[in-house]
Structure formats: C-alpha cells, structure tokens
Amino acid sequence: MNDTSIISEPKPRATMASGETPRRAVLSARLIAYYLPQFHPIPENDAWWGKGFTEWTNVTKAKPLFRGHHQPQLPGDLGFYDLRVPEIREAQAAMARHYGIEGFCYWHYWFNGKRLLNRPLDEVMRSGQPNFPFCIGWANESWTRRWTGEEKEVLLQQTYSPEDNLAHARWLAQTFSDPRYICVDGRPLFILYRASSLPEARRTTDTFRAECVRLGVPEPYIVGRDTHDPGSDMREYGCDITEASSPNFSALPGAFHPPGRLSDWKRNFQLGIMTGNIKAFDYEQACQLMERARPAHPHIPGFFCGWDNTARRGRKAIVLTGSTPDAFARGLRVVLKSVSDRSPEHRIVFLNAWNEWAEGMCLEPGQLHGHGFLEAVKAELGRGDKSPIPA
C-alpha cells in the first residue's frame, strides 16, 4: 500500500549552474500553469475505466451539444502524447518557457502514502530534465465515478491521520529540495486543493512546516485554493494565503442548477444556442463576473483560458462559449494589472491550465487556436512594467 518513494533525507537545495537560471530573470508577473499528469496509463485507471485509459480516452469521445459547438477539442503540435516520453516533457517546457510561463504546478495525488499518476514528476525529479521550474499541488479529494454521474461510488478514498501527515511531509521535503522548485521568499510553494476537507487542517499544515524545517528545508509557503469554498480565507486552515481559484462558477447565476430553466433558455438564445437544456455562458461575461467576485482578503489570483467539460460530463457539462485567445488576453490583462503593484516576488498568477483537455482549459496548442493562447500570454506579459525577480 505504501508508495512514498522516500529515498533519504532531502539534500540541501543546490544552485543552478551558470547560465541555467530556472526561471526568467525579468518578469512582469510570475505565471504558473497547472499541469495534469493523467496522460499515461496506470493500473488503477485500467481497472476502473478500462485497459489503456488516459485523459485522451474521454477527450476523443466528446460530441457537440449544439450547432457550432467545438467538440471534440483535439491537440495540435504535440499530438496525443504520452507523458512517459521525456521528449514530450521537454517540448512542453520549452514551449512554456518561450511564451513567458515561469513554471508548471504538477497535480499530486497522495492517498495514505500511495501516489497515483506520479511517473511524470518522478522522472522529472530523477533525470533533472526538463530544466524548468515546477511546484506541486495536492489534489486531496477522493476519486469517484463523478465523470459518469455516479459520485457516490468511491474508487479511492482520501483519508487523513497524524502519521500520514508526517510521512507526507517527509516526501514533500524531498521534493521541495529540488533546485528547480518554485519558491516565494525562499520558501517552497505548495498548493493545497481542499484545505477545508482536512479534519485538523492547522495540525496538518503545522506538521508540513515543522518537518520540513527539521529536515533542513525551508518551511513551505502554503496556498489554499478556494475552489470548493469560494470567498473563504484559507488562513483559517493554516495556509499562508488563498488562491482565488478560477473559474469560480459560484459567480455565475444558476450555474449549479439543473438546466432547463427559463433563464437557461433566454441566456442560450442570446448565445445562439437553440435549447435551454444545456448549461452555457459567455466566456468573457463570465470572466467579468468572476473578477468582481474576487475576495477582499489577501489572495493570489487565478485565471483560466476556457471551460468546456463536455468530454467528462456530456449533456451535464458547463460550456463557456467564445473563449478565444483575444478574449483570454483581455481578461488576463485585467488580472495582471491587479497584481502589478505587488513586489515582484509576489506578483503571482495561477493559470488554469496547461493541459486540461477534458475541461477545455488548454494553453498548449490545439487544432482550433494553435498557439493563440500562448501568444496571448506572451503579448500581455510584454505590456507590463518588468522588474527583476530576486535570485
């Protein structure tokens, strides 16, 4: 059951060789893109979803829900890649670096010492390649058959205990010691997906910090996402700061109600969708509503390049129409401006996402928009006043 992969106590953080700085020396903002590792088969997914299942399985099965609906959303330059292939990981990093993204945040799945979808990150750690900054986010929730509407069927339960917190902290310390690991004020950046789900949240975060320090690693800078608790201040759960997670569907009227209401018919007709039985919203209007809903307490903003989870949810999906690179650029401009008066080290924006193909959040090239979203990132970064980031 236990698969912690703790080899030894963490080594001190090394410095990069001359000319190999792991992130840009000059930035108008620190853009960190969430990275889904579910593009390679694992035994658990084989058992639960069928032999050879990866994220591409759902992506390629998607069908349009209305006239003009772009589904399936298919990859461009990199094709239907397998993240076990090091050349793919290198190509992704080179592309992200070229367009101004500081690093990836790999989603990390830990279940009482058992890790899932860990091979891409493990190989990045072992090989030292790609030489591209990264951090990790713990997606601490149970795996269920939510994609097929059977949310009550639990495939793998997320559990918690003081002993597991300690084991997890030791694994984290090993990961945080990598010289490419993204830091804030010298502290490893760690994202906690559902802080409110932790039965003793402060005890958990205290353990993570204390054990890292004991092992000679700076205490982590813990960011709590408010995805499932919009508007909540994650400092209540022992985090250093909140990520105002995006997309925030609670800002959209009726987003969580079943479709078919009069308001759905009216809104959809305005979007050119001749049915009210699909939950659809205009992307740019949604971005504006979500921007207004950002909390007053200290937070790191998130921003997203689109949303359409038809590949996972079929007719129960939420579809944001009009998520073009130009619309994305206009929204990103607003978010970048909102952090422009912060110190360079704290001018962070989380981008959703590098490769969430089944949710329609893909910065990496697709067949519809090519490099458009990445070109938008580069252009909007170029608008800002650039200040040096401390080494």
C-alpha positions as CSV (number, residue, x, y, z in Angstrom):
1,M,0.0,0.0,0.0
2,N,2.7,2.4,0.9
3,D,4.5,4.1,-2.0
4,T,6.1,7.1,-0.5
5,S,9.3,6.8,-2.6
6,I,11.3,8.4,0.2
7,I,14.9,7.5,-0.6
8,S,16.7,9.6,2.0
9,E,16.6,12.8,3.9
10,P,16.4,15.7,1.5
11,K,19.6,17.2,0.2
12,P,20.2,21.0,0.5
13,R,18.8,23.0,-2.4
14,A,21.5,23.2,-5.0
15,T,22.2,26.3,-7.1
16,M,21.9,26.1,-10.8
17,A,25.0,26.2,-13.0
18,S,25.9,29.5,-14.6
19,G,23.6,30.4,-17.4
20,E,21.0,27.8,-16.2
21,T,18.7,30.0,-14.2
22,P,15.5,28.0,-13.7
23,R,13.2,31.0,-14.3
24,R,13.3,34.3,-16.2
25,A,15.4,37.0,-14.6
26,V,12.9,39.7,-15.6
27,L,9.2,39.3,-15.4
28,S,6.1,41.5,-15.3
29,A,4.3,38.7,-13.5
30,R,5.0,35.1,-12.3
31,L,2.7,32.9,-14.3
32,I,2.4,29.3,-13.0
33,A,0.3,26.9,-15.1
34,Y,-1.5,23.9,-13.6
35,Y,-0.4,20.7,-15.2
36,L,-2.4,17.5,-15.3
37,P,-0.3,14.3,-15.4
38,Q,-3.2,11.9,-16.5
39,F,-1.8,11.4,-20.0
40,H,-0.3,7.9,-19.4
41,P,-1.9,4.7,-18.3
42,I,-1.8,3.4,-14.8
43,P,-3.1,0.1,-13.4
44,E,-5.7,1.8,-11.3
45,N,-7.3,3.6,-14.2
46,D,-7.1,0.3,-16.3
47,A,-9.2,-1.4,-13.6
48,W,-11.6,1.5,-13.1
49,W,-12.1,2.8,-16.6
50,G,-10.8,0.1,-19.0
51,K,-7.4,-1.0,-20.3
52,G,-5.2,1.8,-21.6
53,F,-7.4,4.6,-20.2
54,T,-5.8,8.1,-20.2
55,E,-7.3,11.6,-20.4
56,W,-7.3,11.2,-24.2
57,T,-9.9,8.5,-23.9
58,N,-12.6,11.0,-22.7
59,V,-11.3,13.8,-25.0
60,T,-11.7,11.9,-28.2
61,K,-15.2,10.6,-27.4
62,A,-16.7,14.1,-26.9
63,K,-19.5,15.1,-29.2
64,P,-21.0,18.6,-30.0
65,L,-24.0,19.5,-27.9
66,F,-25.4,22.3,-30.1
67,R,-24.7,23.8,-33.6
68,G,-21.3,25.4,-33.7
69,H,-20.1,23.7,-30.5
70,H,-16.4,22.8,-31.0
71,Q,-16.1,19.2,-29.8
72,P,-14.0,17.2,-29.6
73,Q,-11.2,19.6,-28.7
74,L,-8.1,18.0,-30.1
75,P,-4.4,18.7,-29.6
76,G,-2.1,20.4,-32.1
77,D,1.7,20.3,-32.3
78,L,2.2,17.7,-29.6
79,G,-0.5,15.3,-30.7
80,F,-2.0,12.6,-28.5
81,Y,1.1,12.5,-26.3
82,D,2.2,10.1,-23.6
83,L,3.9,11.7,-20.6
84,R,6.2,8.8,-20.1
85,V,8.1,10.1,-23.1
86,P,10.8,12.5,-22.0
87,E,10.9,14.4,-25.3
88,I,7.3,15.4,-24.8
89,R,8.0,16.8,-21.3
90,E,11.0,18.7,-22.8
91,A,8.9,20.1,-25.6
92,Q,6.2,21.3,-23.2
93,A,8.7,23.0,-21.0
94,A,10.5,24.7,-24.0
95,M,7.1,25.9,-25.3
96,A,6.0,27.3,-21.9
97,R,9.4,29.0,-21.3
98,H,9.3,30.6,-24.8
99,Y,6.0,32.2,-24.1
100,G,6.8,33.5,-20.6
101,I,5.3,31.0,-18.3
102,E,7.5,30.6,-15.2
103,G,6.8,27.0,-14.4
104,F,4.3,24.2,-14.0
105,C,2.3,23.2,-11.0
106,Y,2.0,19.4,-11.2
107,W,-1.1,17.9,-9.6
108,H,0.0,15.5,-6.9
109,Y,-2.2,12.6,-5.7
110,W,-1.4,11.2,-2.3
111,F,-3.6,8.6,-0.5
112,N,-2.1,7.5,2.8
113,G,1.3,7.0,1.2
114,K,0.0,5.7,-2.1
115,R,0.7,8.0,-5.1
116,L,-1.1,8.0,-8.4
117,L,-0.2,9.5,-11.7
118,N,3.3,10.1,-10.3
119,R,5.5,8.8,-13.1
120,P,5.9,12.1,-15.0
121,L,7.0,14.0,-11.9
122,D,9.2,11.1,-10.6
123,E,11.0,11.1,-13.9
124,V,11.4,14.8,-13.9
125,M,12.9,14.6,-10.4
126,R,15.2,11.6,-11.2
127,S,16.5,12.9,-14.5
128,G,16.8,16.6,-13.7
129,Q,15.1,17.3,-17.0
130,P,13.5,19.4,-18.2
131,N,15.4,22.2,-16.6
132,F,12.2,24.1,-16.0
133,P,10.7,25.4,-12.7
134,F,7.9,23.5,-11.0
135,C,5.9,23.2,-7.9
136,I,3.2,20.8,-6.8
137,G,-0.4,20.9,-5.7
138,W,-2.0,18.2,-3.5
139,A,-5.4,17.3,-5.0
140,N,-6.7,16.0,-1.7
141,E,-10.0,14.5,-2.6
142,S,-11.4,11.0,-3.1
143,W,-11.6,9.6,-6.6
144,T,-15.1,8.7,-7.6
145,R,-17.1,7.9,-10.7
146,R,-18.2,11.6,-10.9
147,W,-17.5,11.7,-14.6
148,T,-20.3,9.2,-15.2
149,G,-22.6,10.8,-12.7
150,E,-22.0,8.1,-10.1
151,E,-20.4,10.4,-7.5
152,K,-21.3,8.1,-4.6
153,E,-19.2,5.2,-5.9
154,V,-15.8,5.8,-4.4
155,L,-12.8,4.4,-6.2
156,L,-10.1,5.5,-3.8
157,Q,-10.9,7.2,-0.5
158,Q,-8.9,10.2,0.7
159,T,-8.1,9.6,4.3
160,Y,-6.1,11.5,6.9
161,S,-4.1,10.8,10.0
162,P,-1.2,12.4,12.0
163,E,1.1,9.5,11.0
164,D,0.3,10.1,7.3
165,N,0.8,13.8,7.7
166,L,4.3,13.1,8.9
167,A,5.1,10.6,6.1
168,H,3.7,13.0,3.5
169,A,5.8,15.9,5.0
170,R,8.9,13.8,4.6
171,W,8.1,13.1,0.9
172,L,7.3,16.8,0.4
173,A,10.6,17.9,1.9
174,Q,12.5,15.6,-0.6
175,T,10.6,17.2,-3.5
176,F,11.0,20.8,-2.2
177,S,14.8,20.3,-2.1
178,D,15.0,20.1,-5.9
179,P,16.9,23.2,-7.2
180,R,14.1,23.8,-9.8
181,Y,11.4,24.0,-7.2
182,I,9.5,27.3,-7.3
183,C,9.8,29.4,-4.1
184,V,8.3,32.5,-2.7
185,D,10.7,34.5,-0.5
186,G,12.9,31.4,-0.4
187,R,10.0,29.1,0.7
188,P,8.8,26.2,-1.5
189,L,5.4,27.0,-3.0
190,F,2.8,24.3,-2.2
191,I,-0.8,24.4,-3.2
192,L,-3.5,22.7,-1.1
193,Y,-6.6,21.9,-3.1
194,R,-9.2,21.4,-0.3
195,A,-7.9,22.7,2.9
196,S,-11.3,22.7,4.5
197,S,-11.5,18.9,4.0
198,L,-8.6,18.3,6.4
199,P,-10.1,17.2,9.7
200,E,-7.3,19.0,11.6
201,A,-6.1,21.5,9.0
202,R,-3.8,23.5,11.2
203,R,-2.3,20.4,12.7
204,T,-1.6,19.2,9.1
205,T,-0.1,22.4,7.9
206,D,2.0,22.8,11.1
207,T,3.3,19.3,10.6
208,F,4.3,20.0,7.0
209,R,6.2,23.1,8.0
210,A,7.9,21.7,11.1
211,E,9.0,18.5,9.5
212,C,10.5,20.4,6.5
213,V,12.4,22.7,8.8
214,R,13.7,19.7,10.8
215,L,14.9,18.1,7.6
216,G,16.8,21.3,6.6
217,V,14.3,22.6,4.1
218,P,12.6,26.0,4.4
219,E,9.0,25.8,5.6
220,P,6.6,25.7,2.6
221,Y,4.6,28.7,1.5
222,I,1.2,27.1,1.6
223,V,-1.5,28.4,-0.8
224,G,-5.1,27.1,-0.1
225,R,-7.3,27.1,-3.2
226,D,-10.9,28.2,-2.6
227,T,-12.4,26.1,-5.5
228,H,-14.9,24.5,-3.2
229,D,-15.1,27.3,-0.7
230,P,-15.3,30.4,-2.8
231,G,-14.7,33.6,-0.8
232,S,-13.2,31.7,2.1
233,D,-9.9,32.9,3.7
234,M,-7.6,29.9,3.7
235,R,-5.5,31.4,6.5
236,E,-8.3,29.9,8.8
237,Y,-7.0,26.5,7.8
238,G,-3.3,27.3,8.4
239,C,-2.4,28.3,4.9
240,D,-0.3,31.4,4.2
241,I,-2.6,32.8,1.6
242,T,-5.7,32.0,-0.6
243,E,-5.7,31.3,-4.3
244,A,-8.9,32.9,-5.7
245,S,-9.5,29.9,-7.9
246,S,-10.6,30.3,-11.4
247,P,-13.1,29.5,-12.9
248,N,-15.4,30.4,-10.0
249,F,-18.8,29.1,-11.1
250,S,-20.5,30.4,-8.0
251,A,-20.2,33.8,-9.6
252,L,-22.5,32.7,-12.5
253,P,-26.2,32.8,-11.8
254,G,-27.8,29.4,-11.8
255,A,-24.6,27.6,-12.8
256,F,-25.2,24.7,-10.4
257,H,-28.9,24.4,-11.0
258,P,-30.1,21.7,-13.5
259,P,-30.5,23.1,-17.0
260,G,-33.9,23.7,-18.5
261,R,-35.0,26.8,-16.5
262,L,-36.4,29.8,-18.3
263,S,-33.2,31.7,-17.5
264,D,-31.2,29.0,-19.3
265,W,-33.4,29.2,-22.4
266,K,-33.1,33.0,-22.5
267,R,-29.3,33.1,-22.0
268,N,-28.7,30.3,-24.5
269,F,-30.9,32.0,-27.2
270,Q,-28.7,35.1,-26.8
271,L,-25.7,32.9,-27.4
272,G,-27.2,31.4,-30.5
273,I,-28.0,28.1,-28.8
274,M,-31.5,26.9,-29.6
275,T,-32.1,24.8,-26.5
276,G,-32.3,25.5,-22.8
277,N,-31.3,22.0,-21.8
278,I,-27.6,22.8,-22.0
279,K,-25.8,24.9,-19.3
280,A,-23.9,27.6,-21.3
281,F,-22.5,31.0,-20.6
282,D,-20.5,33.6,-22.5
283,Y,-16.8,33.3,-21.5
284,E,-16.0,37.0,-21.5
285,Q,-19.1,37.9,-19.4
286,A,-18.2,35.0,-17.0
287,C,-14.7,36.3,-16.6
288,Q,-16.1,39.8,-15.7
289,L,-18.5,38.3,-13.1
290,M,-15.7,36.2,-11.6
291,E,-13.3,39.2,-11.4
292,R,-15.9,41.1,-9.4
293,A,-16.3,38.1,-7.1
294,R,-12.6,38.1,-6.0
295,P,-12.3,38.3,-2.2
296,A,-11.2,41.3,-0.2
297,H,-8.8,39.3,1.9
298,P,-5.2,38.7,0.7
299,H,-5.1,36.3,-2.2
300,I,-3.3,35.1,-5.3
301,P,-5.5,35.4,-8.4
302,G,-6.1,32.6,-10.8
303,F,-7.2,32.9,-14.4
304,F,-8.4,30.4,-17.0
305,C,-8.3,30.2,-20.7
306,G,-11.7,28.5,-21.2
307,W,-14.1,25.9,-19.9
308,D,-16.0,23.1,-21.5
309,N,-16.1,19.8,-19.7
310,T,-18.3,18.0,-22.3
311,A,-15.6,15.3,-22.6
312,R,-16.3,14.3,-19.0
313,R,-19.9,15.2,-18.3
314,G,-21.7,15.0,-21.7
315,R,-25.0,16.9,-21.6
316,K,-24.4,17.7,-17.9
317,A,-21.4,19.9,-18.9
318,I,-21.0,23.6,-18.3
319,V,-19.8,25.2,-21.6
320,L,-18.3,28.7,-21.8
321,T,-18.7,29.9,-25.4
322,G,-16.4,32.4,-27.1
323,S,-13.2,31.5,-25.2
324,T,-10.9,32.8,-28.0
325,P,-7.3,33.9,-27.5
326,D,-8.3,37.6,-27.9
327,A,-11.0,37.2,-25.1
328,F,-8.5,35.4,-22.9
329,A,-5.9,38.2,-23.5
330,R,-8.4,40.9,-22.4
331,G,-9.3,39.0,-19.2
332,L,-5.6,38.2,-18.4
333,R,-4.8,41.9,-18.8
334,V,-7.2,42.8,-16.0
335,V,-5.7,40.1,-13.7
336,L,-2.1,41.1,-14.4
337,K,-2.9,44.7,-13.7
338,S,-4.4,43.7,-10.3
339,V,-1.0,42.3,-9.2
340,S,1.2,44.9,-10.8
341,D,1.7,46.9,-7.6
342,R,2.9,43.9,-5.6
343,S,6.5,43.2,-5.0
344,P,8.0,41.2,-7.9
345,E,8.3,38.0,-5.8
346,H,4.6,38.1,-5.0
347,R,3.3,39.0,-8.5
348,I,1.9,35.5,-9.0
349,V,-1.0,34.4,-11.2
350,F,-2.0,30.8,-11.4
351,L,-3.2,29.8,-14.9
352,N,-5.8,27.1,-15.5
353,A,-4.4,25.2,-17.2
354,W,-1.6,23.9,-19.3
355,N,-3.3,20.7,-20.5
356,E,-6.8,20.1,-19.0
357,W,-8.1,18.9,-22.3
358,A,-11.2,17.2,-21.0
359,E,-12.2,20.5,-19.3
360,G,-11.4,22.7,-22.3
361,M,-8.6,24.6,-20.4
362,C,-5.6,24.2,-22.6
363,L,-2.8,26.7,-23.1
364,E,-0.7,24.2,-25.1
365,P,-1.5,24.2,-28.8
366,G,-4.8,22.8,-30.1
367,Q,-6.2,22.3,-33.5
368,L,-8.7,25.2,-33.3
369,H,-6.5,28.0,-32.0
370,G,-3.0,26.7,-32.5
371,H,-0.5,28.8,-30.3
372,G,-3.1,31.5,-29.9
373,F,-3.5,31.3,-26.1
374,L,0.3,31.2,-25.6
375,E,0.8,34.1,-27.9
376,A,-1.8,36.0,-25.8
377,V,0.3,35.2,-22.7
378,K,3.4,36.5,-24.2
379,A,1.8,39.7,-25.5
380,E,0.1,40.5,-22.2
381,L,3.3,39.9,-20.2
382,G,5.0,42.3,-22.6
383,R,2.6,45.1,-21.7
384,G,3.6,45.2,-18.1
385,D,6.4,47.0,-16.4
386,K,9.2,44.5,-15.9
387,S,11.1,44.3,-12.6
388,P,13.9,42.0,-11.6
389,I,13.0,38.9,-9.6
390,P,15.4,38.3,-6.7
391,A,17.6,35.3,-7.1
